[in-house]
Amino acid sequence: MDLSQLEPGTVFRFSHDERPLRVLVHDTNIVMYDCWWPHRDGWGLADLEQIKRKRITYYVTTASTVADQAALVRSDPLSEDERAVHRPDLPFVAVQATDLTWSSGDPARLVAANSRLQVPQLYLLPFGPAGGTKPGIRVSADNGSFFTTDELLRKARAVQAEHLNKATAVDGIGIYRSGLQRGLPAFYLWGAESRLSGTRH
């Protein structure tokens, strides 16, 4: 499949799976998508009111996997309501650094690279000492409109702090898109490599 065809609403199918898949978020090397559920005769995340009451983790794969193993089916553009919920304009990677840790390091140098996350509220999902994901914590931007990078990292460190110990086995820091929680964008906290195949983005 030609990656130039990827955009929110693109429907594709993997060679090993007959079910159609629909792109929700496409950010450089990452594709996050929904799946057609035959028993419902609809997309799994079609009921926006229902998903606003849950924590949703998107299906996710690399763009290279889509290019190598998928075929274009059609275009089914996201509605305005779907765009408002799924926020395809937000990045997969909000923060990523190899030379900072969850307990130390100055985030000021990150500001120039990615200075704003244009959302007034979101959920941050910390990781536990054994690497599992803990319940999400809702945070709000100080200015009510967007998070600066240093503000986001400061609030993520506060969320992660109670779960840190000497055995925490991640190198660097990273804040990555995972899906939704109660209708708001959700990002998981981890190291400088995402959980997706241990790759940097």
C-alpha positions in Angstrom: 0.0 0.0 0.0 1.2 3.5 -0.9 1.7 5.5 2.4 0.6 8.7 0.6 -2.9 7.2 0.7 -2.9 7.1 4.6 -5.0 9.7 6.3 -7.7 9.7 8.9 -10.6 7.7 7.5 -8.5 5.5 5.1 -9.9 2.0 5.2 -7.3 -0.8 4.6 -7.0 -4.5 5.0 -4.1 -6.8 6.0 -3.4 -9.8 3.8 -3.8 -12.1 6.8 -7.1 -10.7 8.0 -10.3 -10.1 6.0 -11.7 -7.4 8.4 -11.5 -3.8 7.2 -9.5 -1.4 9.4 -10.0 2.4 9.5 -7.3 4.9 10.2 -8.0 7.2 13.2 -4.6 8.7 13.7 -1.6 8.7 11.4 1.6 10.3 12.6 4.7 9.8 10.5 5.8 6.2 11.4 2.6 5.2 13.4 -0.9 4.2 12.4 -3.6 4.0 15.0 -6.9 2.4 13.8 -10.3 1.0 14.4 -11.6 -2.4 13.3 -14.9 -3.5 11.7 -16.9 -5.8 13.9 -19.0 -8.1 11.8 -21.3 -9.1 14.7 -22.2 -5.4 15.1 -22.1 -4.6 11.4 -20.1 -1.5 12.2 -16.9 0.0 13.4 -15.9 -0.9 16.9 -15.6 2.7 18.1 -18.6 4.0 16.2 -20.7 4.8 19.3 -19.1 8.0 20.4 -21.2 8.4 23.5 -20.3 4.9 24.7 -16.6 5.3 24.2 -16.7 8.6 26.1 -17.5 6.5 29.2 -14.6 4.1 28.9 -10.8 3.9 28.5 -10.0 3.0 24.9 -6.7 1.7 23.6 -6.3 2.1 19.9 -5.0 -0.7 17.7 -1.6 0.5 16.6 1.1 -0.6 14.1 3.9 0.9 12.2 3.4 2.7 8.9 6.0 0.4 7.3 3.9 -2.7 8.3 0.9 -1.1 6.6 3.0 -0.4 3.5 4.3 -3.9 3.3 1.3 -6.0 4.3 -1.9 -4.0 3.7 -4.1 -3.0 0.7 -6.3 0.0 0.3 -10.0 -0.7 0.5 -11.7 2.7 0.3 -12.0 6.1 2.0 -14.5 6.6 4.9 -13.7 10.0 6.2 -14.1 10.8 9.9 -17.1 12.9 10.7 -16.6 16.2 12.5 -17.8 14.6 15.7 -15.3 11.7 15.3 -12.5 14.2 14.7 -13.4 16.1 17.8 -13.2 12.9 19.9 -10.2 11.1 18.3 -8.2 14.3 17.6 -6.1 13.0 14.7 -4.2 16.3 14.8 -2.4 15.3 18.0 0.9 13.6 17.7 1.8 10.0 18.7 4.9 11.3 20.6 4.3 14.2 22.9 7.7 14.1 24.6 10.7 11.9 24.0 14.2 12.2 25.3 17.1 9.9 26.1 19.0 12.2 28.4 16.2 12.9 30.9 14.7 10.6 33.5 11.4 10.5 35.3 13.1 11.9 38.4 15.7 14.4 37.1 16.7 16.5 34.2 15.8 20.0 32.9 12.9 19.9 30.4 13.5 23.4 29.1 15.6 22.3 26.1 12.6 20.2 24.8 10.4 23.3 24.3 11.9 24.3 21.0 11.4 20.9 19.5 7.7 20.5 20.3 6.4 23.4 22.3 2.7 22.9 22.5 0.2 20.1 22.8 -3.1 21.7 21.6 -5.6 20.2 24.1 -6.9 21.7 27.3 -7.2 18.4 29.2 -5.9 14.8 28.8 -5.2 11.6 30.7 -1.7 10.5 31.6 -1.2 6.7 32.3 1.8 6.0 34.5 3.7 2.7 34.6 4.2 0.6 37.6 7.6 -0.8 38.9 7.0 -4.0 37.0 6.2 -2.2 33.8 2.4 -2.5 33.8 0.1 0.4 33.1 -1.6 2.1 36.0 -5.0 3.9 36.0 -5.0 7.2 34.1 -4.9 10.6 35.8 -6.7 13.5 34.4 -4.6 16.7 34.1 -5.5 20.2 32.8 -3.5 22.8 31.1 -2.7 25.8 33.3 -3.9 28.3 30.6 -7.0 26.2 29.8 -6.0 25.8 26.1 -2.8 23.9 25.6 0.2 22.3 27.4 3.7 23.5 26.9 6.3 20.8 26.8 7.8 21.6 30.2 4.3 21.9 31.8 3.3 18.5 30.4 6.6 16.9 31.6 6.2 18.5 35.0 2.7 17.1 35.4 3.7 13.7 34.0 6.6 13.5 36.5 4.1 14.2 39.3 1.8 11.5 38.1 4.7 9.0 37.7 6.5 9.9 40.9 4.6 7.5 43.3 5.3 4.5 41.0 9.0 4.9 40.7 11.6 2.8 42.5 15.2 1.8 41.9 14.1 -1.2 39.9 12.2 0.8 37.3 13.6 -0.4 34.0 13.2 2.3 31.4 15.8 4.5 29.8 15.0 8.1 29.1 11.5 9.4 29.1 8.6 9.3 26.7 4.9 10.3 26.5 3.0 8.5 23.9 -0.6 8.4 22.6 -2.5 5.4 23.6 -6.2 6.2 22.9 -9.0 7.8 24.9 -10.2 7.9 28.4 -13.7 9.3 29.1 -13.6 11.0 25.7 -10.3 12.8 26.3 -6.9 12.0 24.6 -4.9 9.5 26.7 -1.1 9.3 26.7 1.0 6.6 28.4 4.3 7.3 30.2 7.3 5.2 29.4 11.0 5.5 28.3 12.7 7.0 25.2 11.5 4.0 23.2 7.8 3.4 22.9 6.2 0.1 23.8 5.6 -0.5 20.1 8.4 -2.8 19.1 10.8 -0.9 21.3 11.3 1.7 18.6 12.0 5.5 18.6 9.8 7.7 16.5 
